[in-house]
């Protein structure tokens, strides 16, 4: 019986007794509250907070940060270090704390040119042949300056990627070298003023003229202006323009709309850099963040381009105006086109983890450095010794590791897809990239604010980077697909798999746990296991993964039933909208399940026992923290009994404490140099942090 239950028993026993007993009960309660606010000295050991008996018995894990780092960063550590070393050797290319929009844009271009032409790091070479190496470079470049990371992504993932993935050999032969050495800086002109996520609703038109063998690119109204186009305002010379392909016909219709296709459109003169005739370019101006990227708006007035400028991998137009395609419908061609462009989402998910790592490094190191309050007449204690600070930061540290392995898995699947072009794998990667991009970027955005607050007033200083990291990263939740829209795509794919299960269809590898979900996971919870609360059971990967999969299965089954019910009265769109919040929760639950599964696999695969123990600790914290955060769901269906829920909460706090004990080694294992994190309060040698910090105030 805990203290609150004892109080309740005493109050019951004392009800109706004398006023003296009532006063005594009140006095005991006041005394207990006072002890919470002013803990007695015996609760402290050597100036630090005393450890709970169960924590005191726990064996401290020994972490070799070099071995853990080697397992984390793998074979691309050297190429990332090459990026770091180049910018460290060129201080004039490092982004200053205060810089104007125009100067930042020019600096970003010089940074990209220096990386490619001086350092000899050519990311474009790896886009198709070795995507994992490309994304490793992208993460390192984003750590130097997030604007540079996005500018590089526009040049190579988007503009270059569209030429390689949507074009054919003639396009690669003509444009590859110029894109690679940045002689052909380009844009990716998909988003329009009135249409962002709804790409099929784009209004820009490309009409074929059979007399001149050209396409005519037109912006029919202001809503069709291409908007937020990176590289357009200042540096771009080409744009991949997404437009409806329209062919003249001899019937009463006059024209035939073949759906959205991509076209290479020159927008500036190669020598003079002047805007070309018919092309109108405007600057989107100062933004909340990423001001090193020159976003612009494009409008086209009867701009003529050769027929060969159609990126014709999935559909082509002959000299006499006949359309041919290996894919039978507009929807099939559209799906194939977008399927080849998922690399941008993969890059954003991967890069967002890099941002999360930097913010966690700064917050954890500062929390170890900063001492505040403590027991009477004893030294102040580290703020990371406080349970509240552990609660903020340790699950976040665990999540950064979880996301690291999940996005590595995504890159592996993406690389496999690029080689095999397997249709099922394309669907899996499209959905997995959408879900991880949405989940990881949303989590990182929230975490940046938590890290800033965890560092108090010093977190508000611009030099300590949380402001710029938060502002630059914020748009990750929107571009390459709004996160809410992307989660709906994940939910839609889950429902499709659910339907195929009951129609006797096969399930792809990524989703095969749903086969069991519809059977064992949806049976009545076992009343015995619902009460198991031993640490060995709660830290068993099978229990953790079963709990995640059970939740996803319940959500999937219930939303399928709700959609079927509401469709009868509201129609399919109305039913979807009625269940939208449920669908988003389902998608997030599934993505959390995938992340945990990959984390568990990575723990098992770690060859070093000390690193494996540390990763197991982080994995358990990630899993149990997520279960506790959604404990209401598990309690509502009796999957977790009250005593077990309490045990999960207590163990989560214990695991946070244990992770705290090795938190310095865990953030050091990210192996990001101080000259990349660039935050005085987040330096690896914490004893020097304050002396460096004061220099920024002129001391």
Buried (B, 14 or more C-beta within 10 A) or exposed (E): EEEEEEBEEBEEEEEEEEEEBBEBBEEBBEEEEEEEEEEEEEEBEEBBBBBEEEBEEBEEBEBBBBBBBBBBBEEBBEBBBBBBEBBBEBEEBBBEEEBEEEBBBBBBBBBBBBBBEEBEBBBBBBBBEBBBBBBBBBBBBBBBBBBBBBBBBBBBBBBBBBBBBBBBEEBBEBBBEBBBEBEBBBBBBBBBBBBBBEBEEBBBBBBBEBEEBBBBBBBEEEEBBBBBBBBBBBBBBBBBBBBBBBBBEEEEEEBBEBBBBBBBBBBBEEEEEEEBEBBBBEBBEEBEBBBBBBBBBBBBEEBBBEBBBBBBBBBBBEEEBEBEBEBEEBEBBBBBBBBBBBBBBBBBBBBBBBBBBBBBBBBBBBBBBBBEEBBEEEEEBBBBBBEEBBBBBBBBBBBBBBBBBBBBBBBEBBBBBBEEEEEBBBBBBBBBBBBBBBBBBBBBBEBBEBBBEBBBEBBEBEBBBBBBBBBBBBBBBBBBBBBBBBBBBBBBBBBBBBEBBEEEEEBBEBBEBBBEBBEEBEEEBEEEBBEBBEBEEBBBBEBBBBBBBBBBBBBBBEBBEBBEEBBEEBEEEEBBEBBBEBBBBBBBBBBBBBBBBBBBEBBEEBEBEBBBBBBBBBBBBBBBBBBBEBBEBBBEEEBBBEEBBBBBBBBBBBBBBBBBBBBBBBBBBBBBEBBBBBBBBBBBEBEEBBEBBEEEEEE
